[in-house]
Amino acid sequence: MIEYYRVNPTLFDRFLRFCIANHSKLISVSKVYEYLKSLRLKCSKSTLIKYLEFSKEVFFLLPVEIFFSTQ
């Protein structure tokens, strides 16, 4: 994935490790962003959204949306 999508290997590794470590919790791009920022890794939220999309494309991460009833 790193070579195909040409991503920053360190940043992508930390992104995936965070998602795996918190697989049973609610995760948002903002939470991942703050975590990476605390590690002094620079990135944008749009980069993290791209990483999420890349991970979904190869079926590594399968996010579940929160369901809200309108009734």
Short mmCIF file of the C-alpha atoms (twelve columns), coordinates in Angstrom:
data_MODEL
# 
_entry.id   MODEL 
# 
loop_
_atom_site.group_PDB 
_atom_site.id 
_atom_site.type_symbol 
_atom_site.label_atom_id 
_atom_site.label_alt_id 
_atom_site.label_comp_id 
_atom_site.label_asym_id 
_atom_site.label_seq_id 
_atom_site.Cartn_x 
_atom_site.Cartn_y 
_atom_site.Cartn_z 
_atom_site.pdbx_PDB_model_num 
ATOM 1  C CA . MET A 1  0.000   0.000  0.000  1 
ATOM 2  C CA . ILE A 2  2.814   2.381  0.831  1 
ATOM 3  C CA . GLU A 3  4.420   2.054  -2.585 1 
ATOM 4  C CA . TYR A 4  1.167   1.953  -4.524 1 
ATOM 5  C CA . TYR A 5  -0.382  5.018  -2.894 1 
ATOM 6  C CA . ARG A 6  2.947   6.781  -2.212 1 
ATOM 7  C CA . VAL A 7  2.224   7.612  1.396  1 
ATOM 8  C CA . ASN A 8  4.510   8.605  4.254  1 
ATOM 9  C CA . PRO A 9  5.404   5.198  5.782  1 
ATOM 10 C CA . THR A 10 5.862   6.467  9.350  1 
ATOM 11 C CA . LEU A 11 2.654   8.455  9.359  1 
ATOM 12 C CA . PHE A 12 0.651   5.681  7.719  1 
ATOM 13 C CA . ASP A 13 2.038   3.115  10.162 1 
ATOM 14 C CA . ARG A 14 1.030   5.242  13.156 1 
ATOM 15 C CA . PHE A 15 -2.395  5.850  11.612 1 
ATOM 16 C CA . LEU A 16 -3.039  2.126  11.179 1 
ATOM 17 C CA . ARG A 17 -1.664  1.257  14.621 1 
ATOM 18 C CA . PHE A 18 -4.013  3.787  16.219 1 
ATOM 19 C CA . CYS A 19 -7.001  2.397  14.313 1 
ATOM 20 C CA . ILE A 20 -6.133  -1.190 15.238 1 
ATOM 21 C CA . ALA A 21 -5.499  -0.359 18.891 1 
ATOM 22 C CA . ASN A 22 -8.873  1.384  19.100 1 
ATOM 23 C CA . HIS A 23 -10.866 -0.972 16.893 1 
ATOM 24 C CA . SER A 24 -13.750 -1.320 19.366 1 
ATOM 25 C CA . LYS A 25 -14.040 2.394  20.145 1 
ATOM 26 C CA . LEU A 26 -15.480 5.342  18.293 1 
ATOM 27 C CA . ILE A 27 -12.711 6.842  16.182 1 
ATOM 28 C CA . SER A 28 -12.804 10.114 14.301 1 
ATOM 29 C CA . VAL A 29 -10.318 11.791 12.025 1 
ATOM 30 C CA . SER A 30 -9.977  14.499 14.666 1 
ATOM 31 C CA . LYS A 31 -8.987  11.957 17.320 1 
ATOM 32 C CA . VAL A 32 -6.372  10.411 15.046 1 
ATOM 33 C CA . TYR A 33 -5.133  13.881 14.111 1 
ATOM 34 C CA . GLU A 34 -4.708  14.877 17.761 1 
ATOM 35 C CA . TYR A 35 -2.924  11.593 18.515 1 
ATOM 36 C CA . LEU A 36 -0.459  12.075 15.658 1 
ATOM 37 C CA . LYS A 37 0.021   15.696 16.640 1 
ATOM 38 C CA . SER A 38 0.930   14.562 20.166 1 
ATOM 39 C CA . LEU A 39 3.615   12.353 18.585 1 
ATOM 40 C CA . ARG A 40 4.903   15.448 16.763 1 
ATOM 41 C CA . LEU A 41 3.965   14.024 13.366 1 
ATOM 42 C CA . LYS A 42 2.743   16.674 10.970 1 
ATOM 43 C CA . CYS A 43 -0.206  15.950 8.742  1 
ATOM 44 C CA . SER A 44 -3.536  17.366 7.716  1 
ATOM 45 C CA . LYS A 45 -6.992  15.980 8.327  1 
ATOM 46 C CA . SER A 46 -7.453  15.603 4.578  1 
ATOM 47 C CA . THR A 47 -4.380  13.340 4.499  1 
ATOM 48 C CA . LEU A 48 -5.918  11.161 7.198  1 
ATOM 49 C CA . ILE A 49 -9.165  10.965 5.254  1 
ATOM 50 C CA . LYS A 50 -7.163  9.779  2.243  1 
ATOM 51 C CA . TYR A 51 -5.426  7.169  4.406  1 
ATOM 52 C CA . LEU A 52 -8.815  5.957  5.584  1 
ATOM 53 C CA . GLU A 53 -10.023 5.705  1.992  1 
ATOM 54 C CA . PHE A 54 -6.891  3.792  0.963  1 
ATOM 55 C CA . SER A 55 -7.387  1.368  3.855  1 
ATOM 56 C CA . LYS A 56 -11.023 0.851  2.894  1 
ATOM 57 C CA . GLU A 57 -10.095 0.184  -0.750 1 
ATOM 58 C CA . VAL A 58 -7.887  -2.754 0.208  1 
ATOM 59 C CA . PHE A 59 -10.381 -3.970 2.857  1 
ATOM 60 C CA . PHE A 60 -7.971  -3.402 5.742  1 
ATOM 61 C CA . LEU A 61 -10.338 -1.122 7.645  1 
ATOM 62 C CA . LEU A 62 -14.087 -1.450 7.478  1 
ATOM 63 C CA . PRO A 63 -15.627 1.549  9.209  1 
ATOM 64 C CA . VAL A 64 -19.142 1.340  10.585 1 
ATOM 65 C CA . GLU A 65 -21.324 4.427  10.448 1 
ATOM 66 C CA . ILE A 66 -23.425 5.434  13.454 1 
ATOM 67 C CA . PHE A 67 -27.129 4.875  12.796 1 
ATOM 68 C CA . PHE A 68 -29.603 7.571  13.754 1 
ATOM 69 C CA . SER A 69 -33.312 6.981  13.502 1 
ATOM 70 C CA . THR A 70 -35.392 9.861  12.142 1 
ATOM 71 C CA . GLN A 71 -38.583 8.785  13.899 1 
# 
